[in-house]
Amino acid sequence: MATNVTRNVLLALLAFLGLGAIAGGGALIASPSGKLLGIPLSILAPSPFRDFLAPGLLLFFFVGLAPLGTIYALLEKPDSTFAEQFNFFDDMHWSWTACVYVSFTLILWLQAEMLICTS
């Protein structure tokens, strides 16, 4: 019972992260100037980016689609020899390792955002 509750909480958090990142990334892709979200381009001054297109693409694909793909993998458990190469849980499906990689991706995203936007 506790395992199902834990898994369902994980699925809900992954969905929240993925859908939010897809919405935010999509808005930045649609409006690279940041006006759609009310973000001034001036916060990118210390960064290598001239507009929000590249950050929007990174947000959309890595922070948005990756969690949603992980949800699919957790529920359907598809076989993947490629993903299995990165699985460090020998007794578990590779999708559990994907959850760890999604977490690291989010941490890296937040750290990069803080370094770039607050310099």
Contacts in CASP RR format, 6 or more apart in sequence:
PFRMAT RR
TARGET T0000
AUTHOR 0000-0000-0000
METHOD contacts of the structure
MODEL  1
MATNVTRNVLLALLAFLGLGAIAGGGALIASPSGKLLGIPLSILAPSPFR
DFLAPGLLLFFFVGLAPLGTIYALLEKPDSTFAEQFNFFDDMHWSWTACV
YVSFTLILWLQAEMLICTS
7 74 0 8 1.000
10 74 0 8 1.000
10 99 0 8 1.000
11 71 0 8 1.000
11 74 0 8 1.000
11 75 0 8 1.000
14 67 0 8 1.000
14 68 0 8 1.000
14 70 0 8 1.000
14 71 0 8 1.000
14 74 0 8 1.000
14 99 0 8 1.000
14 102 0 8 1.000
15 67 0 8 1.000
15 68 0 8 1.000
15 71 0 8 1.000
17 63 0 8 1.000
17 64 0 8 1.000
17 67 0 8 1.000
17 102 0 8 1.000
17 106 0 8 1.000
18 63 0 8 1.000
18 64 0 8 1.000
18 65 0 8 1.000
18 66 0 8 1.000
18 67 0 8 1.000
18 68 0 8 1.000
19 64 0 8 1.000
19 68 0 8 1.000
20 64 0 8 1.000
21 59 0 8 1.000
21 60 0 8 1.000
21 63 0 8 1.000
21 64 0 8 1.000
21 67 0 8 1.000
22 60 0 8 1.000
22 64 0 8 1.000
22 65 0 8 1.000
22 68 0 8 1.000
24 37 0 8 1.000
24 56 0 8 1.000
24 59 0 8 1.000
24 60 0 8 1.000
25 55 0 8 1.000
25 56 0 8 1.000
25 57 0 8 1.000
25 59 0 8 1.000
25 60 0 8 1.000
25 64 0 8 1.000
26 56 0 8 1.000
26 59 0 8 1.000
26 60 0 8 1.000
27 34 0 8 1.000
27 36 0 8 1.000
27 37 0 8 1.000
28 34 0 8 1.000
28 36 0 8 1.000
28 37 0 8 1.000
28 52 0 8 1.000
28 53 0 8 1.000
28 55 0 8 1.000
28 56 0 8 1.000
28 59 0 8 1.000
28 60 0 8 1.000
29 53 0 8 1.000
29 56 0 8 1.000
29 57 0 8 1.000
29 60 0 8 1.000
30 36 0 8 1.000
31 37 0 8 1.000
31 52 0 8 1.000
32 51 0 8 1.000
32 52 0 8 1.000
32 53 0 8 1.000
33 41 0 8 1.000
33 51 0 8 1.000
33 52 0 8 1.000
34 40 0 8 1.000
34 41 0 8 1.000
34 51 0 8 1.000
34 52 0 8 1.000
39 52 0 8 1.000
41 51 0 8 1.000
41 52 0 8 1.000
43 117 0 8 1.000
44 50 0 8 1.000
44 51 0 8 1.000
44 52 0 8 1.000
44 116 0 8 1.000
44 117 0 8 1.000
46 116 0 8 1.000
46 117 0 8 1.000
46 119 0 8 1.000
47 116 0 8 1.000
47 117 0 8 1.000
47 119 0 8 1.000
49 55 0 8 1.000
49 116 0 8 1.000
58 109 0 8 1.000
59 109 0 8 1.000
62 105 0 8 1.000
62 109 0 8 1.000
63 105 0 8 1.000
63 106 0 8 1.000
63 109 0 8 1.000
66 98 0 8 1.000
66 101 0 8 1.000
66 102 0 8 1.000
66 105 0 8 1.000
67 102 0 8 1.000
69 98 0 8 1.000
70 95 0 8 1.000
70 98 0 8 1.000
70 99 0 8 1.000
70 102 0 8 1.000
72 78 0 8 1.000
73 83 0 8 1.000
73 93 0 8 1.000
73 94 0 8 1.000
73 95 0 8 1.000
73 98 0 8 1.000
74 93 0 8 1.000
74 95 0 8 1.000
74 96 0 8 1.000
74 98 0 8 1.000
74 99 0 8 1.000
77 93 0 8 1.000
77 95 0 8 1.000
80 94 0 8 1.000
83 94 0 8 1.000
83 95 0 8 1.000
83 97 0 8 1.000
83 98 0 8 1.000
84 94 0 8 1.000
86 94 0 8 1.000
86 97 0 8 1.000
86 101 0 8 1.000
87 93 0 8 1.000
87 94 0 8 1.000
87 96 0 8 1.000
87 97 0 8 1.000
88 97 0 8 1.000
89 96 0 8 1.000
89 97 0 8 1.000
END
